[in-house]
């Protein structure tokens, strides 16, 4: 199959992409993602000390995962589903990942702040 791209070589798409890159650089949004992500990861790890259901917190920047397990290291799919759906009730969208569907993915927008975290 030949390479196909709906927006390839479209000058409007290129102009938009250029402006997005400039905004990310000017507002230091990549740096913000790193700093806020490290803060959020630290706070989630603090929660893991209080709640043994959190088996691991991992990721980089604002792309983080929280693995839910029981005391025998078994994946907790039902609890993961429950938590993600409860967060929706509070206006926070997360998703589920992992081969056992027990990892909560956090992928907030790059303008996310420590206060949001």
C-alpha positions in Angstrom: 0.0 0.0 0.0 1.2 3.5 -0.8 1.8 6.0 2.0 -1.3 8.1 2.5 -1.8 11.1 4.8 -5.0 13.2 4.8 -3.2 16.3 5.9 0.2 15.7 4.2 1.6 18.8 2.4 -1.4 20.9 3.4 -0.1 24.4 4.1 -2.9 25.2 6.6 -2.0 22.1 8.6 1.7 23.0 8.5 1.0 26.5 9.7 -1.1 25.2 12.6 1.6 22.7 13.5 4.2 25.5 13.5 2.2 27.7 15.8 1.6 24.8 18.2 5.3 24.1 18.4 6.1 27.9 18.9 3.5 28.0 21.7 4.9 25.0 23.4 8.4 26.5 23.3 7.3 30.1 24.3 5.2 29.0 27.2 7.7 26.3 28.3 5.0 23.7 28.2 7.4 20.8 27.8 9.3 21.8 30.9 5.9 22.3 32.7 4.9 18.7 31.8 8.1 17.4 33.3 7.9 19.4 36.5 4.2 18.8 37.1 4.6 15.2 36.2 7.4 14.7 38.7 5.3 16.4 41.4 2.2 14.2 40.6 4.3 11.0 40.5 5.8 11.9 43.9 2.3 12.5 45.4 1.0 9.3 43.9 3.9 7.4 45.5 3.0 9.0 48.8 -0.5 7.7 48.4 0.9 4.2 47.7 2.5 4.2 51.2 -1.0 4.7 52.7 -2.9 2.4 50.3 -1.4 -1.0 49.6 -3.7 -1.5 46.6 -1.3 0.8 44.6 1.4 -1.5 43.5 3.4 0.8 41.3 3.5 4.3 40.0 5.4 4.8 36.8 5.8 7.0 33.7 7.4 10.2 32.5 6.2 13.7 32.3 2.4 13.8 32.4 2.0 10.3 31.0 1.7 8.2 34.2 0.4 4.8 35.2 -0.9 3.5 38.5 -1.0 -0.2 38.9 -3.6 -1.7 41.3 -2.8 -5.1 42.9 -3.8 -7.1 45.9 -1.6 -8.3 48.8 -0.5 -11.3 46.7 0.5 -9.1 43.7 -2.6 -10.2 41.7 -4.1 -7.5 39.3 -7.3 -5.8 40.5 -9.3 -5.2 37.3 -12.6 -4.6 39.0 -11.2 -2.0 41.4 -9.4 -0.3 38.5 -12.7 -0.1 36.6 -14.5 1.2 39.6 -11.9 3.9 40.3 -11.7 5.1 36.8 -15.5 5.4 36.6 -15.7 7.2 40.0 -13.2 9.7 38.7 -15.5 10.4 35.8 -18.2 11.3 38.4 -15.8 14.0 39.5 -15.1 15.3 36.0 -11.7 13.6 35.7 -11.1 11.4 32.7 -8.6 8.5 33.0 -8.2 5.3 31.1 -7.3 1.7 31.7 -4.3 -0.1 30.3 -2.1 -3.1 30.8 -2.4 -6.7 29.8 -4.5 -7.4 33.0 -6.5 -4.1 32.7 -5.3 -3.0 36.1 -3.2 0.1 35.3 -4.8 3.5 35.4 -3.4 5.8 32.8 -3.2 9.5 33.6 -2.6 11.7 30.5 -3.6 15.3 31.4 -3.1 18.2 29.0 0.3 19.8 28.9 -1.0 22.9 30.6 -1.8 20.9 33.8 -0.5 22.6 36.9 0.6 21.4 40.4 -2.7 22.8 41.7 -4.6 20.6 39.2 -2.5 17.6 40.2 
